[in-house]
Amino acid sequence: MSDTVITRFAPSPTGYLHIGGARTALYSWLYAKGRGGKMLLRIEDTDRARSTQEAVDALIDGLTWMGLDWEGEPISQFARADRHKEVAEQLVAAGKAYYCYATPQELTEMRELARAEGRPPRYDGRWRNRDASEAPEGVSPAVRLKAPQEGETVINDQVQGTIKFPNKDLDDLVLLRSDGTPTYMLAVVVDDHDMGVTHIIRGDDHLTNAARQALIYQAMSWDVPQMAHIPLIHGPDGAKLSKRHGATGAEAYRAMGYLPAAMRNYLARLGWSHGDDEIFSTEQMLEWFDFDACGKSPSRFDFQKLANTNGHYMRATDDAELLVHFKVFLNAIEDGAPILQWLSTPENETTLLNSMAALKERAKTLVELKDGASYLWATRPLSFEPKAEKLLSDEAKAILANLTTKLEALNDWTMEATETTVKTFANEQELKLGKVAQPLRAALTGKTTSPGIYDVLIGLGRDESLARLKEACA
């Protein structure tokens, strides 16, 4: 086996990257990359009804958004069917597998009898030692592995520890179906061996598969890769994470305004720990990640914790970089096109960039950033929230009209100058600052909440600010 660590992420194309799959991909990526190795991508597309190019593209899109790259081109499992058949025939020739001529009716009767007798419904091995000359006419055979019937198969798992499976519980699994198509069990083993995979990282729902697959490795005299079976992700209620808990696909989290770095941080921490650290950079994850700090119990997805983690990354991200993520987010949502159109001019892009520092302090997601920044691209006449409209009484409009005259006289439209003007005006009029700032905010944004009022004045710029004030006072 290679000295270079080679992991693989092998999803079935279901139309999106499941969040549990995203974490598996992340762990595979961290483990390989942190050791100077590489992660490969294999699309397990043998279910032809579900495996559309659109579904494959959605998977790749999700991984790309998460910032997880892989070595070489994605490998199609379906395209390797001839190689899988070749290995099955090699096993038959070596006496490690055999042709099984049991009919579908016989297999059904076998299962029913086992259930009636209180036994697990397993194949009874009736063709294990029979000669093919006894085969009935017109029955296409399946190929079954001649599994050992005594002793035990041991899996030394890097997360679950040493697990022993009695071989009497592992029946002669099918390698090739009677129509000649390879089974998942055979395809996975052949693909992992041919791709040089040294470490298999996947959910612990595959633990029983590990024993069966180890038997195929042994029958072919191949090295069994190191395995790490990680617990599944559960919803807040402790049940397996599903659509009823909310979003399950990576693309949904992109549309909900989460940043890729925050998703990586949160998913890494969901089943793995590094002391009491909650926030760590991708570089730190690559350095620290190992299986000895992975838990054996399922982790519960906590949307509030994810939002808090994302809020941290929003504040820590450079304004220009955050703008790039914001555009990606806008492309992923239904109502993003008009904002992207507004952002298409350098002047407007600069306006948003200049406001970003104030906006991101108040937002935990890009959705909240979009809502907070909406006053920037709002067109006149503004539509006012009911509470904002209530603030614009006749008295307030008279105050704003006088303030507008003061602001118009400003030669220098800066944060300091606008703040000084507003505060001086309030003092001169013997008004509490809120009596001026609240209707000012309503007139400029149409809302009762926004970034700081001086941030708003600078963000909108002189001309737009004065135009909105005059319109509100009219």
C-alpha positions in Angstrom: 0.0 0.0 0.0 1.2 3.5 -0.8 3.0 5.6 1.8 1.0 8.6 0.5 -2.3 9.0 2.3 -5.1 8.7 -0.3 -8.7 9.2 0.7 -11.8 9.3 -1.4 -15.2 10.8 -1.2 -17.7 8.6 -2.9 -21.3 10.0 -2.9 -24.3 8.8 -4.8 -25.7 11.6 -7.0 -29.0 12.4 -5.4 -29.3 15.9 -6.7 -27.4 17.8 -4.0 -24.6 17.4 -1.5 -26.1 16.2 1.7 -24.8 18.0 4.8 -23.7 14.6 6.3 -21.8 13.9 3.0 -20.3 17.3 3.2 -18.8 16.5 6.6 -17.5 13.1 5.3 -15.9 14.9 2.4 -14.4 17.5 4.8 -12.9 14.8 7.1 -11.5 12.9 4.1 -10.0 16.2 2.8 -8.6 17.3 6.1 -7.0 13.9 6.8 -5.4 13.6 3.4 -4.3 17.2 2.9 -3.0 17.5 6.4 -0.6 14.7 5.7 0.5 15.8 2.3 -1.8 13.3 0.6 -4.7 13.6 -1.7 -8.5 13.1 -1.8 -10.1 11.5 -4.9 -13.7 11.9 -6.0 -15.7 8.9 -7.2 -19.4 9.2 -8.2 -21.3 6.1 -7.3 -23.6 6.3 -10.2 -24.7 2.7 -10.7 -28.3 3.6 -10.0 -29.0 4.9 -13.5 -32.5 6.2 -12.8 -31.2 8.7 -10.3 -27.8 9.4 -11.7 -28.3 12.3 -14.1 -25.6 14.7 -15.1 -27.6 17.4 -13.4 -27.3 15.5 -10.1 -23.6 15.0 -10.6 -23.2 18.7 -11.3 -25.1 19.6 -8.1 -22.7 17.4 -6.1 -19.6 19.0 -7.6 -21.1 22.5 -7.2 -21.7 21.8 -3.5 -18.1 20.6 -3.0 -16.7 23.5 -4.9 -18.7 26.0 -2.8 -17.5 24.3 0.4 -13.9 24.8 -0.8 -13.1 21.1 -1.0 -10.9 20.1 -3.9 -9.9 16.7 -5.2 -7.1 15.2 -7.3 -7.8 14.5 -11.0 -11.2 14.0 -12.7 -14.2 12.6 -10.9 -14.4 8.8 -11.5 -17.6 7.2 -12.6 -18.3 3.9 -10.9 -20.8 2.9 -13.6 -18.1 3.3 -16.3 -15.9 0.7 -14.5 -18.5 -2.1 -14.6 -16.4 -4.3 -17.0 -13.5 -4.1 -14.5 -15.8 -5.2 -11.7 -17.0 -8.2 -13.7 -13.4 -9.1 -14.5 -12.6 -9.3 -10.7 -15.7 -11.4 -10.1 -14.6 -13.9 -12.8 -11.1 -14.0 -11.3 -12.6 -15.0 -8.0 -14.6 -17.8 -9.6 -11.5 -19.1 -11.4 -9.6 -19.1 -8.1 -12.4 -21.0 -6.3 -13.1 -18.0 -4.1 -16.5 -17.4 -5.6 -19.1 -19.5 -7.4 -22.1 -19.4 -9.7 -25.4 -19.5 -7.9 -28.5 -20.7 -9.9 -31.1 -20.1 -7.2 -34.2 -18.6 -8.7 -35.9 -15.5 -7.3 -38.7 -17.8 -6.1 -36.2 -20.0 -4.2 -34.6 -17.0 -2.6 -38.0 -15.8 -1.5 -38.9 -19.2 0.0 -35.5 -19.3 1.7 -36.1 -15.9 3.4 -39.6 -16.8 4.5 -38.5 -20.1 6.0 -35.7 -18.4 7.9 -38.1 -15.8 9.3 -40.6 -18.6 10.3 -37.8 -20.4 12.2 -36.6 -17.1 13.8 -33.4 -17.0 11.9 -32.0 -14.0 10.0 -33.0 -14.2 6.4 -29.8 -15.3 4.8 -28.8 -17.3 1.7 -28.4 -20.9 2.7 -25.4 -21.7 0.5 -27.2 -24.3 -1.6 -25.0 -23.7 -4.7 -21.7 -23.2 -2.7 -20.3 -26.6 -3.5 -22.4 -27.9 -6.4 -21.1 -28.3 -9.9 -22.3 -26.1 -12.7 -23.3 -29.2 -14.6 -26.3 -29.5 -12.2 -27.5 -26.0 -13.3 -31.1 -25.8 -14.4 -31.8 -24.7 -17.9 -32.7 -21.1 -18.6 -31.5 -19.7 -15.3 -28.8 -17.0 -15.5 -26.5 -17.4 -12.5 -25.4 -14.8 -10.0 -21.9 -14.9 -8.7 -21.5 -15.2 -4.9 -18.4 -14.9 -2.7 -17.4 -18.1 -1.0 -17.2 -16.5 2.4 -15.4 -18.2 5.4 -18.0 -19.9 7.6 -15.9 -20.2 10.8 -13.8 -17.7 12.8 -14.3 -14.0 12.7 -13.5 -10.9 10.6 -11.9 -8.2 12.6 -12.1 -4.5 11.6 -9.6 -2.2 13.4 -11.5 1.0 13.0 -9.8 4.4 13.7 -12.9 5.8 15.3 -14.9 2.8 16.6 -12.0 0.7 17.7 -11.7 -3.1 17.2 -14.9 -4.7 16.0 -15.3 -8.4 15.5 -17.9 -10.0 13.2 -18.6 -13.8 13.5 -18.1 -15.2 10.0 -21.2 -17.4 10.4 -23.2 -14.1 10.3 -21.7 -13.0 7.0 -23.4 -15.0 4.2 -22.1 -15.6 0.7 -22.8 -12.1 -0.6 -23.7 -11.5 -4.3 -20.8 -10.0 -6.4 -22.5 -10.1 -9.8 -26.3 -10.2 -10.2 -27.9 -12.7 -12.5 -28.1 -9.9 -15.2 -24.3 -9.5 -15.0 -24.3 -6.2 -13.2 -21.9 -5.8 -10.3 -23.2 -5.1 -6.8 -22.3 -2.1 -4.7 -20.2 -4.3 -2.4 -17.9 -5.6 -5.2 -17.7 -2.2 -7.1 -16.6 -0.3 -3.9 -13.8 -2.7 -3.1 -12.5 -2.9 -6.7 -12.6 0.9 -7.1 -10.9 1.6 -3.8 -8.2 -0.9 -4.6 -7.6 0.3 -8.2 -7.6 4.0 -7.0 -4.9 3.2 -4.4 -7.1 4.3 -1.5 -5.3 4.0 1.8 -7.9 5.3 4.2 -11.7 5.0 3.9 -13.7 7.6 5.9 -17.5 7.2 5.9 -20.6 7.1 8.1 -20.9 4.4 10.7 -24.0 3.1 8.9 -21.4 1.4 6.6 -19.8 -0.6 9.5 -21.4 -3.9 8.6 -20.4 -3.4 5.0 -16.8 -3.0 6.2 -16.7 -6.7 7.3 -18.2 -8.0 4.1 -15.9 -5.8 2.0 -12.9 -7.0 4.0 -13.7 -10.6 2.9 -13.5 -9.5 -0.8 -10.1 -7.8 -0.2 -8.8 -11.0 1.5 -10.2 -13.2 -1.3 -8.2 -11.1 -3.8 -5.1 -11.0 -1.5 -5.3 -7.2 -1.5 -4.4 -4.9 1.4 -7.5 -3.8 3.3 -7.4 0.1 3.7 -7.5 1.7 7.1 -11.1 2.5 8.0 -12.7 5.3 10.0 -16.5 5.1 10.5 -17.8 8.4 11.9 -21.2 8.7 13.7 -24.1 10.2 11.8 -25.5 13.7 12.2 -28.8 13.9 14.1 -31.3 16.7 14.2 -31.9 18.8 17.3 -34.4 16.2 18.5 -31.9 13.3 18.4 -33.4 11.7 15.2 -31.3 11.1 12.1 -31.0 14.5 10.2 -33.7 14.7 7.6 -35.6 17.3 5.6 -38.2 17.7 8.4 -35.4 19.3 10.5 -34.7 21.9 7.8 -32.1 22.1 5.1 -30.1 19.0 4.4 -28.2 20.0 1.2 -25.1 22.2 1.0 -26.8 24.4 -1.6 -29.5 25.3 0.8 -27.0 26.6 3.3 -25.4 28.7 0.6 -28.8 30.2 -0.1 -29.4 30.8 3.6 -26.4 33.0 3.7 -23.7 30.9 5.4 -20.0 31.3 4.5 -18.0 28.3 3.3 -15.3 28.8 6.0 -18.0 28.9 8.7 -19.6 25.7 7.3 -16.2 24.0 7.3 -15.5 25.1 10.9 -19.0 24.1 12.1 -19.0 20.7 10.4 -15.5 19.9 11.5 -16.5 20.6 15.1 -19.7 18.4 14.7 -18.1 15.1 15.8 -14.5 16.2 16.3 -12.9 18.4 18.9 -9.6 20.1 19.7 -9.8 20.9 23.4 -12.4 23.6 24.1 -11.7 25.4 20.8 -14.8 26.4 18.9 -13.4 28.6 16.2 -10.4 27.5 14.2 -9.0 28.3 10.8 -8.8 25.8 7.9 -5.0 25.8 8.4 -5.4 24.8 12.0 -7.9 22.1 11.1 -5.4 20.7 8.6 -2.8 20.6 11.3 -4.9 19.3 14.1 -7.4 16.9 12.6 -7.1 13.2 13.6 -9.5 10.4 14.5 -8.4 10.1 18.1 -10.5 13.2 18.8 -13.6 12.0 17.0 -16.6 11.0 19.1 -18.4 7.7 18.8 -21.8 9.1 19.4 -24.0 11.0 16.9 -23.7 14.8 17.0 -26.8 17.0 17.0 -27.1 19.8 14.5 -27.5 23.1 16.2 -28.7 25.9 13.9 -28.2 28.6 16.5 -24.6 27.5 17.0 -24.0 27.5 13.2 -25.5 31.0 13.0 -23.2 32.2 15.8 -20.2 30.6 14.1 -21.1 32.3 10.8 -21.5 35.6 12.6 -18.0 35.3 13.8 -16.7 34.7 10.3 -18.8 37.5 8.8 -17.1 40.0 11.2 -13.6 38.5 10.6 -13.8 38.4 6.8 -12.2 41.2 4.8 -14.8 43.5 3.3 -13.7 42.8 -0.3 -13.7 39.1 0.3 -17.1 39.3 1.9 -18.5 41.1 -1.1 -17.3 38.2 -3.3 -19.2 35.7 -1.1 -22.2 38.1 -1.1 -22.3 37.9 -4.9 -22.1 34.1 -4.9 -25.0 34.1 -2.4 -27.1 36.5 -4.6 -26.6 34.2 -7.6 -28.1 31.3 -5.5 -31.3 33.1 -4.4 -34.4 33.9 -6.4 -34.5 37.6 -5.7 -30.7 38.2 -6.1 -30.7 39.3 -9.7 -31.9 42.9 -9.2 -29.3 43.5 -6.5 -26.6 42.0 -8.7 -27.7 44.4 -11.4 -27.4 47.3 -9.0 -23.9 46.1 -8.0 -22.8 45.9 -11.7 -21.6 49.6 -11.6 -18.3 50.4 -9.9 -19.9 53.3 -8.0 -22.5 51.1 -6.4 -20.0 48.4 -5.6 -17.9 51.0 -3.9 -21.0 52.2 -2.0 -21.6 48.7 -0.6 -17.9 48.2 0.2 -17.8 51.4 2.1 -20.9 50.3 4.1 -19.7 46.7 4.7 -17.9 47.3 7.9 -21.0 48.7 9.6 -23.4 46.1 8.0 -21.5 43.0 8.9 -21.4 43.9 12.6 -25.2 43.6 12.7 -25.5 40.4 10.6 -25.0 36.7 11.3 -25.8 35.6 7.8 -25.6 37.0 4.3 -29.4 37.1 4.3 -29.3 39.5 7.3 -26.6 41.5 5.5 -28.8 41.7 2.4 -31.8 42.9 4.5 -29.6 45.3 6.4 -28.2 46.8 3.3 -31.4 47.0 1.3 -31.7 50.8 1.9 -28.6 51.2 -0.3 -30.4 50.0 -3.5 -33.9 51.0 -2.6 -35.3 53.4 -5.2 -37.2 56.6 -4.6 -40.0 57.0 -3.6 -39.1 54.8 -0.7 -41.6 52.4 0.7 -41.8 52.8 4.5 -42.3 50.2 7.1 -45.4 51.1 9.2 -43.3 51.9 12.3 -41.0 54.1 10.2 -43.9 55.9 8.6 -45.3 56.6 12.1 -42.0 58.3 13.1 -42.4 60.8 10.2 -45.0 63.0 11.9 -45.6 66.6 10.8 -43.4 67.7 13.7 -40.6 65.3 12.7 -40.8 66.5 9.1 -40.4 70.1 10.2 -37.3 69.1 12.2 -35.9 67.1 9.2 -36.5 70.1 6.8 -34.4 72.3 9.1 -31.7 69.6 9.4 -31.6 69.2 5.6 -30.7 72.8 5.2 -27.8 72.4 7.6 -26.6 69.2 5.8 -26.9 70.9 2.4 -24.4 73.6 3.7 -21.8 71.0 4.4 -18.7 71.2 2.1 -17.2 68.1 3.5 -19.5 65.0 3.5 -17.6 62.8 6.0 -18.5 60.7 9.0 -17.1 63.3 11.4 -18.7 66.3 9.6 -22.2 64.8 9.3 -22.1 63.6 13.0 -21.0 67.0 14.2 -23.8 68.7 12.1 -26.6 66.4 13.4 -25.5 66.7 17.0 -25.0 70.5 16.9 -28.4 70.8 15.3 -30.0 68.7 18.1 -28.3 70.9 20.7 -29.4 74.1 19.1 -33.0 73.0 18.8 -32.8 71.7 22.4 -33.8 68.2 21.2 -32.7 64.8 22.5 -30.5 63.2 19.8 -33.1 60.4 19.4 -35.8 62.9 18.5 -33.6 63.8 15.4 -31.9 60.5 14.6 -35.0 58.3 14.6 -37.0 60.2 12.0 -33.7 60.7 10.1 -33.1 57.0 9.9 -36.7 56.4 8.8 -36.5 59.1 6.1 -33.2 57.7 4.8 -33.9 53.9 4.9 -37.7 53.5 5.2 -37.0 51.4 8.4 -36.5 51.8 12.1 -33.3 49.7 12.3 -30.2 50.1 10.3 -26.4 50.6 10.7 -25.4 53.7 12.6 -27.1 56.8 11.1 -23.8 58.4 10.1 -22.8 55.2 8.4 -26.1 55.4 6.5 -25.4 59.1 5.4 -21.9 58.2 4.2 -23.1 55.0 2.5 -25.8 56.7 0.6 -23.6 59.7 -0.2 -24.5 63.4 -0.2 -26.8 63.6 -3.3 -28.9 60.5 -2.5 -29.2 61.4 1.3 -30.4 64.9 0.6 -32.8 63.7 -2.1 -34.4 61.2 0.3 -34.6 63.8 3.0 -36.4 66.3 0.8 -38.7 63.7 -0.5 -39.6 62.6 3.1 -40.3 66.1 4.1 -42.4 66.9 1.1 
